[in-house]
């Protein structure tokens, strides 16, 4: 009888652990890749906004890139896909900004899938073709 009660408690505990909700990827994330600071917001409605800031070595101005669009998750293989629809580049000459915007849009839509991991509820690691970036959840 006592052994049956232990197995019942153990089984219930394993069931609850298996049913525990996974942390949400939705929210605002802060990361750094080299000398670039990145803020990525993943909204509940499937939209994203990303801001990348860092020094522009050619103009000595701050490079400021804003991207937005939609995102989708494939939890079965741990993939996050960004579909970039708008890009705005500041901190470079106007003609160069247009070239960079088109290049960023094209590259992001060709290589937009990243592997994602959430080692804990406040850490997001994205790994793409150019390496990994670890983000921390922005606290309100």
N, C-alpha and C positions, 0 to 999 in steps of 0.2 A: 504494500500500500504506500509506504513511504517512498519507495523507488519510483512508483508511478507518479506521485506528486512532484518529485524532482524532475522527471522527464516532461511533465506537463508544463512546469514553470520554464524549463530550458527551451522547450518548443515554442512557447509563447514569446519568450525573449528573442529568439532567432527570427520569428515571424515579424515582430515589431522592428527589429534591425533591418530586415529585408524591405519593409514597407516605409522606412524613414525617407522623407522627401529629400531629394538632391537639392543643393543650393541653386538658386536662380542666377542665371547669367545676366538677367536684366539689371540695369543700373548704370552708373557712371564709373569708369575705370581710369586710373592714372598710371602711365608707364613711361619708361625712358628707353630709347634705343640709340646708343652712342650719345651724341650731344643733342638729340631731338627729344623734346617732351611731347607726350601723346596723351590726349584725353579722348576716350571712346565712350559714347553713350549708346546703350542698346535698350530701346524702348519696348514696352509690352506689346505695342501694335506692330512690331516687326520692322520698325524704322531704326536707322542708326545715324549718328553724327560723329565725325572724328575731326579733331583739331590737332595739327602737328606744328610745333614751333621749334625753331632753332636758328643758329647763326648761318647767314648766307656768306660763304667765304669770298664770293666775288664782289658783293656790294657792301659788305660789312653792315648790312641791315638785318633785322630779324626776318627770317623766312616764316611765313604763316600760311599754312595750307588747311582749308576747310573742305571736308567731304561729307556728303550725305547720300542716303539711298535706303535700301531695304536689306534686311539680313534674314538668313534662314539657318536653322540648326539641323544636323543629322546626328542625333544622339547615338545611333547604333554604331557609327564609326568615329564619333567625336569630332565632327567637322562643322566649322562655322563658315558660312559663305556670305560675303558682302557683295551686293549689287550696287555699285557706285553710279548714281545718276547725276549728281552735281559736284563740281570741283571748283574751288576758287583759290588762286595763289596770289599772295601779296608779298612784297619785299623783293621783287625783281622788276625789271623793265616790262612794260605792258606787252610788247610783242613776245617776249620770252615767257610771260605768264600764260599766254594763250597756248603756246607750244607745250609748256609743262602741264597745263590742265588737261589737254587732250592726251598727252602721254600717260599721265597718272590714271585717267579714266580708262584708257585702253588696257593698260597693264593690270589694273585692279580687277577689271572684268575678265581678263584672261587667267589670272592667277589668284582669284579671290578666295579660294578655299584654304582655310588654315585648320590645322588640328588644334583643338582646344582641350585644356585640362583645368580642373578646379581642385587643386590640392586641399583647399579649405574654402569656406564660403566667401572669404574676402580676397582671394587670390585667383587670378585668371592668367593662364599661360597660353599664348598663341604661337604656334610654330608654322611657318610658311617656307617658301622656297629660298628666302633670304635669311633664315635664322629664326630665333625665338625672341619674344618680348614678354616679360612678366609684368602684369598690371596688378595694382591694389585697388580695392573698391573705395571710391570716394565717399567719405562720411559726410552726411548733411550737416 
